[in-house]
Amino acid sequence: MGKKYVYLFSEGNGSMRELLGGKGANLAEMTNLGLPVPQGFTISTEACTQYYEDGQQINSEIQAQIMEYIEKMEGITGKKFGDLENPLLVSVRSGARASMPGMMDTILNLGLNEQVVDVIAEKSNNPRLAWDCYRRFIQMYSDVVMEVGKKYFEQLIDKMKEEKGVTQDVELSAEDLKELAYQFKAEYKEKIGADFPDDPKEQLMGAIKAVFRSWDNPRANVYRRDNDIPYSWGTAVNVQSMAFGNMGDDCGTGVAFTRDPATGETGLFGEFLTNAQGEDVVAGVRTPMHIDEMEQKFPEAFAQFKEVCSILENHYRDMQDMEFTVEHGKLYMLQTRNGKRTAQAALKIACDLVAEGKRTKEEAVAMIDPRNLDTLLHPQFDPKALKAAAPAAKALGASPGAACGKVVFSAEDA
């Protein structure tokens, strides 16, 4: 047996960051804790390094291991890629050891093609969901894997909304979305010169290569240089079975912190959107509700989520930043990591963790970046006083044409 490049979530753990990346290690750790994680596998950072050594190719040994793990994943989920009875759909995410911008965006709903989309439409009794997932997948795959720009697809969506006389994506019908999917595929063919791939395994290989490629893109390289992250680290790839937050009103998706990242106050802080997929929360297309409102909507999932938060905080002994999905009222955890926070919050959280018995004083001191302490030494407004203060004046909203005076085109004219 050669080198092991692929790990099921159940085969890893939190101490394997170097091999599995931050995301993969945390998915493995959550799986070990018995939390509800959609199962899958992680392709290691060593596979990324090997990809570059092999001249930007995934060699046959690594490909064979990926194929073997697809079968293992199919066994765990009871679903199969491209199957017309119980099709498997996955998300593909990058996950380096250190979280960094510039890496590839997530691809959701990978595994869809025109046959599978019909199966999902029928099984879910929700053709709109099926075609919405497919058009999103074509859009993401084209943008991220094949580098066909987002704007072409946005223009097609805008044109469709205009024709139908609606303003929001959610107002488009299943038929509209089906038509959009065909338009997207035509756009792909025109830009790439080949048909959009129908074979889920081909789609997956394309997505994995795109993650590896993103390790070497200009934005990632600049960030690495500025933050002393070695090029040799590489990135891992996480392939995870999909949980659907957009199957109806008993579904949703959210992001949350176990404490307020601005102030460090204890208590859940986050946002939730019903009938949505992950990127909808971040994209700001619809206004999400505060995480507390999730309790009214999904009492059982919310109670379970609160329990998961306390398990994760006790386990990592730090404030967590989490992504999750609710599918038909059932909670699925997609990610957790130590949350980023302001200097003020860092200080409060460190003190609170000591008071709660989760950290020793020495550990708490080590958690705070000395470079950030400087910001705490400057005068600060009391948030309560700010809220209570009467405004001295209100600024006018900017309006076009409010400037007055002479227009001067060159120094001689003045």
Beta strands, then each sheet from edge to edge (+ up, - down):
strand 1: 6-8
strand 2: 40-43
strand 3: 90-96
strand 4: 107-110
strand 5: 235-241
strand 6: 252-259
strand 7: 266-274
strand 8: 289-290
strand 9: 320-327
strand 10: 330-338
sheet 1: 1+ 2- 5+ 3- 4+
sheet 2: 8+ 7- 6+ 9- 10+
end
